[in-house]
Amino acid sequence: MVLRMRAVDIVEDAGFNAVEAVNADDALAILDARSDISLLFSDIQMPGTLDGLMLARAVHERWPSIKIILVSGQVKVSDDAKPLNSRFFGKPLDVKQMVVEIQAMIGDGALKVVPTEAIETGVAANGHKRPGRRQTSSTNPEVLTAENDSLRLLLEQAEIDADALLAQAGIDAEEREAADKLQKLILAELHHRIKNTLATVSAIASQSLRTATSIEHGKQAIEGRLIALGRAHDLLMQVSWANSSLRNTIQGATGPYDSEDNGRFSIEGPDIGITSGAVVALAMTFNELCTNTTKFGALSVPGGRVDITWAIEEFTQRLRLNWIERGGPIVAPPSRRSFGTRMIGSLGQQLHGTVDLIYHPAGFEYVLDVPVSSLTVKT
């Protein structure tokens, strides 16, 4: 979800409007319904029935005029494997380079970057008032290259250490060969997960600073989001990354914000097992909700509280979750759409459902309505 939002920003920085798709089926449906798509920007390891490379081939076959950008942190695509009108880039991405590549492939976009002084006054380049967002420089590619080199050396050392342990254990050649294959598979997967994690951290930092009102505000936002990501991973480690439960995920996310003995959160609903992807997405979402309510909402005053309830509609097999704040200050809609608000909204799309953010004067309300099948482990 966060990486997809990062890709949207790259496209917008190049001057174009981005249309988001959560998987290949969603992307094909959008392309069937529209005639104004000029470029497909896809990760090869995207979720769904088709990976990014298969999607690219299908798109090129049906819409040969559409340009294609493929990215991956795990695989490399040869020129022969790529469809025409496509380019491949390995992660981590150099944002400035990607902007240049997009513009080279499809021309200059119509969107304009707003100068800093115009952002501060809320005035766009054409003189019309509009909400601004701060432009930040991309992550230094030299730093990321150095980080990846360090990771590569660590992984190589791990491989050497594993070989030595196998030899000391007296495992025979056939068993060692099988163990070596398994070890290489695990190291390759570890390397991929580390690179994806670095890309996610980079995206969180960039997105947080993009809308930060000050360095301190940006620092706090980054720290909070990384801590939430860490808690989600801790929760998944307890169940060996198989799945966790909805109740444990919500309690884990809200617990650090509920230090009072009597509790300021009310949590009620039928517990269900949910996938690792849903755990991370929900943990990040509830961290945003908790952060906002402690700063501006019900938990910013002594008497405020938050009710979290959910139910499953048996006929439609949809889950409806409500976060309702009570006893806080009078609520007004925000003047700008922050990264946190965008991320909360993206959760509904990722889970094939909807998200509503309702700013009642008496208290903010968040509503998530998704199919149960989008949350639960497939059996």
Secondary structure in CASP SS format (residue, H / E / C, confidence):
PFRMAT SS
TARGET T0000
AUTHOR 0000-0000-0000
METHOD secondary structure of the structure
MODEL  1
M C 1.00
V H 1.00
L H 1.00
R H 1.00
M H 1.00
R H 1.00
A H 1.00
V H 1.00
D H 1.00
I H 1.00
V H 1.00
E H 1.00
D H 1.00
A C 1.00
G C 1.00
F C 1.00
N C 1.00
A C 1.00
V C 1.00
E C 1.00
A C 1.00
V C 1.00
N C 1.00
A H 1.00
D H 1.00
D H 1.00
A H 1.00
L H 1.00
A H 1.00
I H 1.00
L H 1.00
D H 1.00
A H 1.00
R C 1.00
S C 1.00
D C 1.00
I C 1.00
S C 1.00
L E 1.00
L E 1.00
F E 1.00
S E 1.00
D E 1.00
I C 1.00
Q C 1.00
M C 1.00
P C 1.00
G C 1.00
T C 1.00
L C 1.00
D C 1.00
G H 1.00
L H 1.00
M H 1.00
L H 1.00
A H 1.00
R H 1.00
A H 1.00
V H 1.00
H H 1.00
E H 1.00
R H 1.00
W C 1.00
P C 1.00
S C 1.00
I C 1.00
K E 1.00
I E 1.00
I E 1.00
L E 1.00
V E 1.00
S E 1.00
G C 1.00
Q C 1.00
V C 1.00
K C 1.00
V C 1.00
S C 1.00
D C 1.00
D C 1.00
A C 1.00
K C 1.00
P C 1.00
L C 1.00
N C 1.00
S E 1.00
R E 1.00
F E 1.00
F E 1.00
G E 1.00
K C 1.00
P C 1.00
L C 1.00
D C 1.00
V H 1.00
K H 1.00
Q H 1.00
M H 1.00
V H 1.00
V H 1.00
E H 1.00
I H 1.00
Q H 1.00
A H 1.00
M H 1.00
I H 1.00
G C 1.00
D C 1.00
G C 1.00
A C 1.00
L C 1.00
K C 1.00
V C 1.00
V C 1.00
P C 1.00
T H 1.00
E H 1.00
A H 1.00
I H 1.00
E H 1.00
T H 1.00
G C 1.00
V E 1.00
A C 1.00
A C 1.00
N C 1.00
G C 1.00
H C 1.00
K E 1.00
R C 1.00
P C 1.00
G C 1.00
R C 1.00
R C 1.00
Q C 1.00
T C 1.00
S C 1.00
S C 1.00
T C 1.00
N C 1.00
P H 1.00
E H 1.00
V H 1.00
L H 1.00
T H 1.00
A H 1.00
E H 1.00
N H 1.00
D H 1.00
S H 1.00
L H 1.00
R H 1.00
L H 1.00
L H 1.00
L H 1.00
E H 1.00
Q H 1.00
A H 1.00
E H 1.00
I H 1.00
D H 1.00
A H 1.00
D H 1.00
A H 1.00
L H 1.00
L H 1.00
A H 1.00
Q H 1.00
A C 1.00
G C 1.00
I C 1.00
D C 1.00
A H 1.00
E H 1.00
E H 1.00
R H 1.00
E H 1.00
A H 1.00
A H 1.00
D H 1.00
K H 1.00
L H 1.00
Q H 1.00
K H 1.00
L H 1.00
I H 1.00
L H 1.00
A H 1.00
E H 1.00
L H 1.00
H H 1.00
H H 1.00
R H 1.00
I H 1.00
K H 1.00
N H 1.00
T H 1.00
L H 1.00
A H 1.00
T H 1.00
V H 1.00
S H 1.00
A H 1.00
I H 1.00
A H 1.00
S H 1.00
Q H 1.00
S H 1.00
L H 1.00
R H 1.00
T C 1.00
A C 1.00
T C 1.00
S C 1.00
I H 1.00
E H 1.00
H H 1.00
G H 1.00
K H 1.00
Q H 1.00
A H 1.00
I H 1.00
E H 1.00
G H 1.00
R H 1.00
L H 1.00
I H 1.00
A H 1.00
L H 1.00
G H 1.00
R H 1.00
A H 1.00
H H 1.00
D H 1.00
L H 1.00
L H 1.00
M H 1.00
Q H 1.00
V C 1.00
S C 1.00
W C 1.00
A C 1.00
N C 1.00
S E 1.00
S E 1.00
L H 1.00
R H 1.00
N H 1.00
T H 1.00
I H 1.00
Q H 1.00
G H 1.00
A H 1.00
T H 1.00
G H 1.00
P H 1.00
Y H 1.00
D C 1.00
S C 1.00
E C 1.00
D C 1.00
N C 1.00
G C 1.00
R C 1.00
F E 1.00
S E 1.00
I E 1.00
E E 1.00
G C 1.00
P C 1.00
D C 1.00
I C 1.00
G E 1.00
I E 1.00
T C 1.00
S H 1.00
G H 1.00
A H 1.00
V H 1.00
V H 1.00
A H 1.00
L H 1.00
A H 1.00
M H 1.00
T H 1.00
F H 1.00
N H 1.00
E H 1.00
L H 1.00
C H 1.00
T H 1.00
N H 1.00
T H 1.00
T H 1.00
K H 1.00
F C 1.00
G C 1.00
A H 1.00
L H 1.00
S H 1.00
V C 1.00
P C 1.00
G C 1.00
G C 1.00
R E 1.00
V E 1.00
D E 1.00
I E 1.00
T E 1.00
W E 1.00
A E 1.00
I E 1.00
E E 1.00
E C 1.00
F C 1.00
T C 1.00
Q C 1.00
R E 1.00
L E 1.00
R E 1.00
L E 1.00
N E 1.00
W E 1.00
I E 1.00
E E 1.00
R E 1.00
G C 1.00
G C 1.00
P C 1.00
I C 1.00
V C 1.00
A C 1.00
P C 1.00
P C 1.00
S C 1.00
R C 1.00
R C 1.00
S C 1.00
F H 1.00
G H 1.00
T H 1.00
R H 1.00
M H 1.00
I H 1.00
G H 1.00
S H 1.00
L H 1.00
G H 1.00
Q H 1.00
Q H 1.00
L C 1.00
H C 1.00
G C 1.00
T E 1.00
V E 1.00
D E 1.00
L E 1.00
I E 1.00
Y E 1.00
H E 1.00
P C 1.00
A C 1.00
G E 1.00
F E 1.00
E E 1.00
Y E 1.00
V E 1.00
L E 1.00
D E 1.00
V E 1.00
P E 1.00
V H 1.00
S H 1.00
S H 1.00
L C 1.00
T C 1.00
V C 1.00
K C 1.00
T C 1.00
END
